[in-house]
């Protein structure tokens, strides 16, 4: 009897051990498969990302969790989540400045297919020769023009530029010749001015203090073969002034009234056919098409580069870039890192490409055909410029601008200059001093 009890205990123990081993094997198998946790930056596409996660899990069996940060709260949310045991395996940074904040958590992506498949590898966020951030969406900006108005000008018998097509405008000198002549014939053309208002209402000057300022910074960085500078000289301030003055001189609005103009005002002028050109990005199409009374046809909305008078104007493309870069959490398990990379590859070169298209993003990957890109006219123009091997895109270096305070001060001075209240050399002097001061403050 005693022996039977002993045997029963031993048998029970063996069964428990077997069950424990079985459970352990199951857990090891799950760990080996890995999982994905994506902290999404864009609230406007949160629902679509949830659908993407479900589609991937259904296809592969890999768990994908998506959380979305509230608007303007991404950094706060990331700091909170990254400290947890179940931290995001996939998150985003906004460029080189963001990398400095999160470099300890960004895995090396140099040898990844994701990096190899980029149409322009210069867009990746790099440090010390290694890649840590991959752009997953790109946008472009330049001078948007109304082809119908431009063609009307080219057909005028008394036009003095001698230019017959926008295809002939490949540098600042030609652009200025055409714009100045068009401005003198604005009544014949039925416009109020060649360029829409240079908006300077509070918070509305980003097209000049950030986007336009990107060009001289890009060329100064290029000359020095760097991706950032503690001390900027504003070497190409004259070129900046060239195009800025043209916007002011050949405008729908007198300089004294620009302090009250918004970007919405500027885009509405273009949409209503009151101007022939406006500096903005591909996101501007929704503003044009959404304007009540819009008279601009989709087939007439085109882009040209922002020419400033650089020697290589003719080789310059649009300003193309992003503030949205994917990173993989270097502190996640190897299995989770692999699972995350597999998910990224599925989105950019596998069946998931169709899911990315539904997000409305212009993809920076050469794995996407034109048919897999958004179909609005300005997005198509950006893709066309990206694929033009004879042109060099101007990268978005404004992600390295030292602070919002720097940009605000520069914008305020540009308005003072526009209204005749500040000399240009003072604008340049202040810009250089403010850059150095804010860069030093950011380094403390």
C-alpha positions in Angstrom: 0.0 0.0 0.0 2.8 2.3 1.0 4.6 1.5 -2.3 1.5 2.4 -4.3 1.3 5.8 -2.6 5.0 6.4 -3.4 4.4 5.4 -7.0 1.4 7.7 -7.2 3.4 10.6 -5.9 6.2 10.0 -8.3 3.8 9.6 -11.2 2.0 12.9 -10.2 5.3 14.7 -9.9 6.4 13.4 -13.4 3.1 14.6 -14.9 3.5 18.1 -13.3 7.1 18.2 -14.6 5.9 17.2 -18.1 3.2 19.9 -18.0 5.7 22.5 -16.9 8.2 21.5 -19.6 5.3 21.7 -22.1 4.3 25.2 -20.9 8.0 26.3 -21.0 8.3 25.1 -24.6 5.2 27.0 -25.6 6.5 30.2 -24.0 9.9 29.8 -25.7 8.2 29.3 -29.0 6.2 32.5 -28.5 9.3 34.4 -27.5 11.1 33.1 -30.6 8.3 34.5 -32.9 8.5 37.9 -31.3 5.9 40.6 -31.3 5.5 44.2 -32.4 4.4 47.3 -30.5 4.2 50.5 -32.6 3.7 53.9 -31.0 2.0 55.9 -33.7 2.7 59.6 -34.1 -0.3 60.6 -36.3 -3.7 60.6 -34.6 -5.5 61.2 -38.0 -4.5 57.7 -39.2 -4.9 55.8 -35.9 -7.9 53.8 -37.1 -6.1 52.8 -40.3 -3.1 51.6 -38.3 -5.3 49.5 -36.1 -6.7 47.8 -39.3 -3.1 47.3 -40.6 -2.1 45.6 -37.3 -5.1 43.2 -37.5 -4.3 42.4 -41.2 -0.7 41.6 -40.4 -1.6 39.4 -37.4 -4.2 37.5 -39.5 -1.6 36.9 -42.3 1.4 36.0 -40.1 0.2 35.1 -36.7 2.5 37.7 -35.2 1.0 40.0 -32.5 1.0 43.7 -33.4 0.0 46.3 -30.9 -0.6 49.9 -31.9 -1.0 52.8 -29.6 -1.5 56.4 -30.7 -0.2 59.4 -28.9 -2.5 62.4 -28.6 -1.7 65.4 -30.9 1.4 67.2 -29.6 2.0 64.6 -26.9 4.2 62.1 -28.7 7.5 62.8 -26.8 5.7 62.7 -23.5 3.9 59.4 -24.4 7.1 57.8 -25.7 9.0 58.7 -22.5 6.3 57.1 -20.5 6.0 53.9 -22.7 9.7 53.3 -23.3 10.3 52.9 -19.5 7.8 50.0 -19.3 8.6 46.3 -19.5 6.4 46.0 -22.6 8.0 49.0 -24.3 7.4 50.0 -28.0 9.5 48.0 -30.4 8.8 50.5 -33.2 8.7 54.3 -32.7 9.6 57.5 -34.5 12.0 60.4 -34.2 11.7 63.8 -36.0 15.3 63.9 -37.4 18.8 64.5 -36.1 17.6 66.5 -33.1 15.3 63.6 -32.2 18.1 61.1 -32.6 20.1 62.9 -30.0 17.3 62.5 -27.5 16.7 58.8 -28.3 20.1 57.5 -29.6 20.3 54.9 -26.8 17.1 53.3 -28.0 17.7 53.4 -31.8 19.0 50.2 -33.3 21.5 50.2 -36.2 19.6 49.9 -39.4 22.5 50.3 -41.8 22.3 46.8 -43.2 18.5 46.6 -43.4 16.5 46.1 -46.6 14.5 49.1 -45.4 17.5 51.3 -45.9 18.6 49.7 -49.1 15.1 50.2 -50.6 15.1 54.0 -50.0 14.8 56.0 -53.2 17.2 58.6 -51.7 19.4 57.1 -48.9 20.5 60.7 -48.0 17.1 61.1 -46.3 17.9 58.6 -43.6 19.0 59.8 -40.1 22.6 58.9 -39.7 25.3 59.4 -37.1 29.0 58.4 -37.3 28.3 56.6 -40.6 25.5 54.4 -39.3 21.7 54.6 -40.0 19.3 54.9 -37.1 16.1 56.4 -38.6 14.3 55.5 -41.8 11.8 57.9 -43.3 8.4 56.2 -43.9 6.6 59.1 -45.5 7.9 62.0 -47.5 6.5 65.4 -48.5 7.7 68.0 -50.9 7.4 71.7 -51.3 8.3 74.3 -53.9 6.6 76.8 -56.0 3.1 75.7 -57.0 1.9 77.2 -60.2 -1.3 77.4 -62.2 -0.4 76.1 -65.7 -3.5 77.7 -67.3 -2.5 81.2 -66.2 1.2 80.6 -67.1 0.1 79.4 -70.6 -2.1 82.4 -71.0 0.9 84.6 -70.3 3.2 82.7 -72.7 0.6 83.2 -75.5 0.5 87.0 -75.1 1.7 88.7 -78.2 3.3 91.5 -76.2 5.1 89.5 -73.5 8.7 90.5 -73.2 10.4 87.6 -71.4 10.7 85.6 -74.6 9.8 82.4 -72.6 7.2 80.1 -74.2 6.8 77.4 -71.5 7.4 76.7 -67.9 9.8 74.0 -69.0 12.2 76.8 -69.9 12.2 78.2 -66.4 15.2 76.4 -64.9 16.9 79.2 -62.8 16.1 82.3 -60.8 17.1 84.8 -63.6 14.5 83.3 -65.9 11.8 83.0 -63.2 12.3 86.7 -62.3 12.2 87.8 -65.9 8.9 85.9 -66.4 7.4 87.0 -63.0 8.2 90.7 -63.4 6.7 90.8 -66.9 3.6 88.9 -65.7 3.2 91.4 -62.9 3.2 94.2 -65.3 0.4 92.5 -67.3 -1.7 91.3 -64.3 -4.8 93.1 -65.7 -4.5 91.3 -69.0 -4.0 88.0 -67.2 -6.9 88.6 -64.8 -4.9 88.2 -61.6 -4.1 90.4 -58.7 -0.5 89.5 -58.6 1.9 86.7 -59.7 2.5 85.4 -56.2 0.0 84.8 -53.4 0.4 86.9 -50.2 3.6 86.3 -48.2 1.7 85.4 -45.0 3.0 87.0 -41.8 0.1 86.8 -39.4 1.2 85.4 -36.0 2.2 81.8 -36.4 1.7 81.9 -40.2 5.3 82.7 -41.2 6.7 79.2 -41.3 6.9 79.2 -45.1 9.7 81.8 -44.9 11.5 81.4 -41.5 11.6 77.6 -41.9 10.8 76.3 -45.4 12.4 79.0 -47.4 15.3 79.4 -44.9 16.0 75.7 -45.5 17.5 76.4 -48.9 20.5 78.6 -47.8 21.1 76.3 -44.9 21.1 73.2 -47.1 23.7 74.8 -49.4 25.9 76.0 -46.6 25.8 72.5 -45.0 26.6 71.0 -48.4 29.6 73.2 -48.9 31.0 72.2 -45.5 30.0 68.6 -45.9 28.1 68.5 -42.6 24.6 67.8 -41.4 24.5 70.5 -38.7 26.4 73.6 -37.6 26.9 75.3 -34.2 27.7 78.5 -36.0 25.9 79.3 -39.3 27.2 82.2 -41.4 24.1 82.6 -43.6 26.5 82.4 -46.5 23.7 82.4 -49.1 21.6 85.2 -47.6 21.7 87.1 -50.9 20.2 84.1 -52.7 17.5 83.9 -50.0 16.8 87.6 -50.5 16.5 87.1 -54.3 13.4 85.0 -54.1 12.0 86.6 -51.0 12.1 90.0 -52.7 10.4 88.5 -55.8 7.6 87.2 -53.6 7.2 90.7 -52.1 7.5 92.7 -55.3 5.3 90.6 -57.6 2.6 90.0 -55.0 -1.2 90.2 -54.8 -0.7 92.2 -51.6 1.2 95.3 -50.6 4.0 94.7 -48.1 2.3 96.9 -45.5 -0.6 94.5 -45.3 1.3 91.2 -45.0 1.3 91.2 -41.2 -2.4 90.2 -41.2 -2.2 87.6 -44.0 -2.5 83.8 -43.2 -1.5 80.8 -45.2 -5.2 80.1 -45.7 -5.5 83.6 -47.3 -2.6 82.8 -49.5 -3.9 79.4 -50.7 -7.4 80.9 -51.3 -5.9 83.5 -53.6 -4.4 80.8 -55.6 -7.5 78.7 -55.6 -9.7 81.6 -56.8 -7.3 82.4 -59.7 -6.1 85.7 -58.2 -2.5 84.5 -58.3 -0.4 82.3 -60.6 2.1 81.0 -58.1 2.4 80.2 -54.4 5.1 78.6 -52.3 3.8 75.6 -50.4 3.9 71.8 -50.2 1.9 68.9 -51.6 -0.4 69.1 -48.6 -1.6 72.4 -50.1 -3.8 70.6 -52.7 -6.5 69.9 -50.1 -6.6 73.6 -49.3 -6.9 74.5 -53.0 -9.5 71.9 -53.8 -11.4 72.6 -50.6 -11.7 76.4 -51.2 -15.3 77.5 -52.0 -15.3 78.8 -55.5 -12.1 77.1 -56.5 -11.4 77.6 -60.2 -8.1 75.7 -60.5 -8.3 72.4 -62.3 -6.3 69.5 -60.9 -4.5 69.0 -64.2 -3.3 72.6 -64.1 -1.7 72.4 -60.6 2.1 71.9 -61.0 5.4 72.3 -59.1 8.6 74.0 -59.9 11.7 74.2 -57.6 12.4 77.3 -55.5 15.1 78.9 -57.6 17.3 81.4 -55.7 20.2 82.1 -58.0 22.6 79.3 -57.1 25.0 78.2 -59.8 23.3 74.8 -59.9 19.7 76.1 -60.1 19.1 74.0 -63.2 20.0 70.8 -61.4 17.9 71.5 -58.3 14.7 69.6 -57.6 12.0 70.2 -55.0 12.6 70.4 -51.3 11.8 66.8 -50.3 12.0 65.3 -46.9 10.1 64.4 -43.8 10.0 64.8 -40.0 8.8 61.2 -39.6 11.4 58.5 -39.2 10.9 54.9 -38.0 13.3 53.5 -35.4 13.5 50.0 -33.8 14.0 49.8 -30.1 17.6 48.6 -29.5 16.6 47.5 -26.0 13.8 45.2 -27.2 14.6 41.5 -27.4 16.2 40.2 -30.5 13.0 38.3 -31.4 11.0 41.4 -31.1 13.4 43.5 -33.1 13.3 40.9 -35.9 9.5 40.7 -35.7 9.4 44.5 -36.0 11.8 44.6 -38.9 9.7 41.9 -40.7 6.6 44.1 -40.1 8.4 47.1 -41.6 9.5 45.1 -44.6 6.0 43.9 -45.1 4.7 47.4 -45.1 7.3 48.7 -47.6 8.0 45.9 -50.0 5.4 43.2 -49.3 1.7 42.8 -49.3 1.4 45.7 -46.8 2.2 48.3 -49.5 -1.4 48.5 -50.3 -2.1 49.3 -46.6 0.5 52.1 -46.7 -1.2 53.6 -49.8 -4.5 53.7 -47.9 -2.7 56.0 -45.3 -2.3 58.6 -48.1 1.5 58.8 -47.6 4.0 59.5 -50.4 6.4 56.6 -50.0 10.1 57.2 -50.1 10.8 53.5 -51.1 11.7 52.5 -54.7 9.6 49.3 -54.1 6.4 51.4 -54.7 5.2 52.0 -58.3 3.5 55.2 -59.3 0.2 53.4 -59.1 0.9 52.7 -55.5 1.4 56.3 -54.6 -1.3 58.9 -53.7 -3.1 60.2 -56.8 -3.6 63.9 -56.0 -1.8 66.3 -58.5 0.8 67.6 -56.2 1.7 64.2 -54.7 2.2 63.0 -58.3 4.5 66.0 -58.9 6.6 65.2 -55.9 6.9 61.5 -57.0 7.9 62.6 -60.5 10.6 65.0 -59.1 11.9 62.3 -56.7 12.3 59.9 -59.7 14.1 62.4 -61.9 17.7 61.3 -61.8 18.8 64.5 -63.5 17.7 66.6 -60.5 18.9 66.7 -56.9 16.3 67.1 -54.2 16.9 69.6 -51.5 16.8 67.8 -48.2 14.9 69.1 -45.2 17.6 70.5 -43.0 15.2 72.7 -41.0 14.9 69.7 -38.6 18.3 71.0 -37.3 17.2 74.5 -36.7 18.0 75.3 -33.1 14.6 76.2 -31.7 11.2 77.7 -32.3 12.4 80.9 -30.6 15.1 81.2 -33.3 12.5 80.7 -36.1 10.1 83.2 -34.5 12.7 85.9 -34.2 13.9 85.4 -37.8 10.3 85.5 -39.0 9.6 88.8 -37.1 12.7 90.3 -38.7 11.7 89.2 -42.1 8.4 91.0 -41.7 10.2 94.2 -40.5 12.4 94.0 -43.6 9.3 93.5 -45.8 7.7 96.6 -44.3 10.8 98.7 -44.6 11.5 98.8 -40.9 14.8 96.9 -40.9 17.9 96.8 -43.2 18.7 93.4 -44.8 22.2 93.3 -43.2 20.6 93.6 -39.8 18.3 90.7 -40.6 21.4 88.6 -41.5 23.4 89.7 -38.5 20.5 88.9 -36.1 19.9 85.5 -37.7 23.5 84.4 -37.3 23.7 85.6 -33.7 20.4 84.0 -32.8 21.4 80.7 -34.4 24.6 80.6 -32.3 22.9 81.6 -29.1 20.1 79.0 -29.4 22.4 76.2 -30.5 24.6 76.9 -27.4 21.5 76.9 -25.2 20.3 73.6 -26.7 23.7 72.0 -26.0 23.7 72.9 -22.2 
